[in-house]
Structures are given as C-alpha cells and as structure tokens.
C-alpha cells in the first residue's frame, strides 16, 4: 500500500513537500507522482527508478524534485515556486513486484 501526505494550501511562489510511504515487504522498482485537476485527466508529474533515474513533466522541470529514501521506503516530491496551475490532487504510484499500486491522493491548492 502507498500512503501520501504533505499536501495543503499555499500561496503562489510557496513550497510543499509530498511524501509517499510504502508498506509491506514488496520492493518497488519505480515510483511516480501524478496529479489530477478538477475536470482534467490525470497527468504524469515525475518518476524515479531504482537506479535513481528521474523524469519530469515539462511543466514542473526546474521547480519539482523527486527523491527516495530507501531505508524509509518513502518517495518525496519537493515542489518549489508553486503556481496556481499546480492545484490538483496528487497521487503516487509504484511498480511493486508485478503490480502497480496507487495511493489515495493528497490535495495541493495554490492560491494567487
């Protein structure tokens, strides 16, 4: 199971750090963050693999940073210079074993 935390409400230009904690003994070889704004489709935000290779959507490059603490089985998304268009429900997803798992989501709201 994956559990997100760290969402909240901030003003434009602010920062938040999201966390995604994995439970159980299954090893997740890749983790990703997605987001979904009201009325829009879910979109990829960032991903990280077991060899610490990272990818980012163009819209967040230079502002968001994904990282992992393997000892804590936690994946982070540091979000800086937040914009109102970053407002969405953020979900983490992991390829753990042979299955994809999703968290329940954490809301991020950025006001102008």
C-alpha positions as CSV (number, residue, x, y, z in Angstrom):
1,X,0.0,0.0,0.0
2,X,1.0,3.6,-0.7
3,X,0.1,6.5,1.6
4,X,0.6,10.1,0.5
5,X,0.9,13.0,2.9
6,X,2.2,16.6,2.8
7,X,-0.5,18.3,0.7
8,X,-2.0,21.6,1.8
9,X,-2.8,25.2,0.7
10,X,0.0,27.6,-0.1
11,X,0.3,30.9,-2.0
12,X,1.9,31.2,-5.3
13,X,5.7,31.0,-5.0
14,X,5.5,28.8,-2.0
15,X,6.7,25.3,-1.4
16,X,5.4,21.9,-0.3
17,X,7.0,18.5,0.1
18,X,4.8,15.5,-0.6
19,X,5.6,12.1,0.8
20,X,4.6,8.6,-0.3
21,X,5.2,5.8,2.1
22,X,5.2,2.2,1.0
23,X,4.2,-0.5,3.4
24,X,4.8,-4.2,3.2
25,X,7.9,-6.1,2.1
26,X,7.5,-5.8,-1.7
27,X,10.2,-3.9,-3.4
28,X,9.0,-1.1,-5.7
29,X,11.4,-0.7,-8.6
30,X,9.9,2.6,-9.8
31,X,7.8,5.3,-8.2
32,X,5.9,8.1,-9.8
33,X,3.8,11.1,-9.0
34,X,0.7,12.0,-10.9
35,X,-1.8,14.8,-10.5
36,X,-5.4,15.4,-11.5
37,X,-7.1,18.8,-11.5
38,X,-10.9,19.2,-11.5
39,X,-12.3,18.5,-14.9
40,X,-8.9,17.3,-16.3
41,X,-7.3,14.0,-16.9
42,X,-4.7,12.6,-14.6
43,X,-1.2,13.6,-15.8
44,X,2.3,12.4,-15.1
45,X,4.4,14.7,-12.9
46,X,7.6,12.9,-12.1
47,X,9.1,9.5,-11.7
48,X,12.1,7.8,-10.2
49,X,13.6,4.3,-10.8
50,X,15.7,2.0,-8.6
51,X,18.9,3.3,-10.3
52,X,17.8,6.9,-9.3
53,X,17.0,7.8,-12.8
54,X,14.4,10.7,-12.7
55,X,12.0,12.1,-15.2
56,X,9.8,15.2,-15.0
57,X,6.9,16.7,-16.9
58,X,7.9,19.8,-18.8
59,X,5.5,21.9,-16.7
60,X,7.4,21.1,-13.5
61,X,11.0,20.9,-14.6
62,X,13.3,23.1,-12.6
63,X,10.6,23.5,-9.9
64,X,9.9,20.0,-8.6
65,X,12.4,17.4,-7.4
66,X,11.7,13.7,-6.8
67,X,13.8,11.7,-4.4
68,X,13.7,8.5,-2.5
69,X,14.7,7.3,1.0
70,X,15.0,3.5,0.5
71,X,15.6,2.9,4.2
72,X,12.2,4.6,5.0
73,X,10.6,3.2,1.8
74,X,9.4,6.7,1.1
75,X,9.4,8.8,-2.0
76,X,9.3,12.5,-1.9
77,X,8.2,15.3,-4.2
78,X,9.7,18.6,-3.3
79,X,7.6,21.3,-5.0
80,X,9.0,24.9,-5.2
81,X,7.8,28.0,-6.9
82,X,4.3,26.7,-6.9
83,X,1.8,28.2,-9.3
84,X,-2.0,28.2,-9.2
85,X,-2.0,25.8,-12.2
86,X,-0.3,23.2,-9.9
87,X,-3.5,22.9,-7.9
88,X,-4.6,19.3,-8.1
89,X,-5.0,16.1,-6.3
90,X,-1.5,14.4,-6.3
91,X,-1.2,10.7,-6.4
92,X,1.8,8.4,-6.0
93,X,2.1,5.2,-7.9
94,X,4.5,2.4,-7.6
95,X,5.5,-0.7,-9.6
96,X,6.0,-3.1,-6.7
97,X,6.6,-6.7,-7.6
98,X,4.4,-7.3,-10.6
99,X,1.6,-4.9,-9.7
100,X,1.0,-1.1,-9.9
101,X,-0.2,0.4,-6.7
102,X,-1.8,3.8,-6.2
103,X,-2.2,5.9,-3.1
104,X,-5.4,7.7,-2.1
105,X,-4.1,11.1,-3.1
106,X,-3.3,14.4,-1.3
107,X,-4.7,17.7,-2.2
108,X,-2.5,20.6,-3.2
109,X,-4.1,24.1,-3.6
110,X,-2.1,27.1,-4.7
111,X,-3.7,30.5,-4.5
112,X,-2.6,33.5,-6.5
